[in-house]
Amino acid sequence: MGRETYAFLTGLFVIILGAASIIAALWLGNYGEEYKSYYVVTQGAVSGLNPESTVLFRGVNAGKVSSISFDPEDRRNILVRVELNEDLPITNGTYAMLRVQALTGLAQVELFDTGEQPEPLPTDPDNPARIPLRPSLFDKLTESGQDILSQLGVLANRLNSVLNESNRERIQRILESVAIAAEQLATLEESMDEMLAEMPALTGEAQRMMAGITRLTDDLGIAVKEIRGLARNTEDLITAGSSAGDVVVQSTLPKVNALLDETRSIAVNVRHLSDMLRDDPRILLLGPPKQVPGPGEPGFQEPK
């Protein structure tokens, strides 16, 4: 094979390699596709975002970041220029968020649409339209974490002011008082148990006392009936004449006097019992108070 053949094959190889390089460059660079330029505007940080970063529209590859710069009209704003596919439905309700990849820390721009403003957002390559960049969930958590840390600091300062030396002594005294109150409560519960154990006997005594009062009332009623009957008989005897008066004086009047004396005694007992109940109603449950023995009675003790 001569030198002409080697030269021909070398030239052919160079041509094929150049054509392949051009095709690969066209395929990788997406040449021939139409793009629209927009600005993603934010006053926050865009850490991890670089030129050539991917732009997604609701999870679908939609373009790339072409440049990142500050707004010459307001230096607080950061302008992220993105090149998006021409057929994307970018509207006035479209907004952007940063999505940070967990392993690499690189960020991507992801576009969303609320659907509240479906009018298309017009743009121009010389004056691209602006899409607001909203804080991501991570940014919100970071801001909330800072607020929580500041609130925890305030809470710690307040706890330090509350738990000073004097307040700790007061808390100690309160705990001691609570312990004493718990012991007294236990003693009171034991006393209540003893009183509840004695309740059946007190109830029986009260029932017997009420039965006695009932019998006394019945006797008083009978006595009143007898007095009324005697009064009627006395009137009959008076109208009968003076001869019957001697009989009344000798036999009936002594009985009437005895019955009146018994009635007076019953009335005195009832009044005495009423006075005792008015002064101390507990005698219905606890019984009558014990009488102190007098001189000459068993159990009498001379005062010292």
Long-range contacts (C-beta under 8 A, 24 or more apart in sequence): 33-85, 33-86, 34-85, 34-86, 35-63, 35-83, 35-84, 35-85, 35-86, 36-83, 36-84, 36-85, 36-86, 36-88, 36-90, 36-123, 37-66, 37-81, 37-82, 37-83, 37-84, 37-123, 37-124, 37-125, 37-128, 38-81, 38-82, 38-84, 38-90, 38-121, 38-123, 38-128, 38-129, 38-130, 38-131, 39-79, 39-80, 39-81, 39-82, 39-128, 39-129, 39-130, 39-131, 40-79, 40-80, 40-81, 40-82, 40-96, 40-109, 40-130, 40-131, 40-132, 40-133, 41-71, 41-77, 41-78, 41-79, 41-80, 41-130, 41-131, 41-132, 41-133, 42-77, 42-78, 42-80, 42-132, 42-133, 43-76, 43-77, 43-78, 44-78, 44-133, 44-135, 44-139, 46-78, 46-80, 46-98, 46-107, 46-133, 47-100, 47-105, 47-107, 48-98, 48-100, 48-101, 48-105, 48-106, 48-107, 49-80, 49-98, 49-106, 49-107, 49-108, 49-109, 50-106, 53-106, 53-107, 53-108, 53-109, 54-108, 54-109, 55-82, 55-83, 55-84, 55-108, 55-109, 55-110, 55-111, 56-99, 56-108, 56-109, 56-110, 56-111, 57-84, 57-88, 57-110, 57-111, 58-110, 58-111, 58-112, 58-113, 59-110, 62-88, 62-111, 63-88, 65-109, 80-109, 80-133, 81-128, 82-109, 84-111, 89-113, 89-120, 90-120, 90-121, 90-123, 90-129, 90-131, 91-117, 91-118, 91-119, 91-120, 91-121, 92-117, 92-118, 92-119, 92-120, 92-121, 93-117, 93-118, 94-121, 94-131, 95-131, 95-132, 95-133, 95-134, 96-131, 96-132, 96-133, 96-134, 97-133, 97-134, 97-135, 97-136, 98-133, 98-136, 98-139, 99-136, 100-136, 100-138, 109-133, 199-285, 202-285, 202-286, 202-287, 203-285, 205-285, 205-287, 206-284, 206-285, 209-283, 209-284, 209-287, 210-284, 213-273, 216-266, 216-269, 216-270, 217-270, 219-266, 220-263, 220-266, 220-267, 220-270, 223-259, 223-262, 223-263, 223-266, 224-263, 226-259, 227-256, 227-259, 227-260, 227-263, 230-255, 230-256, 230-259
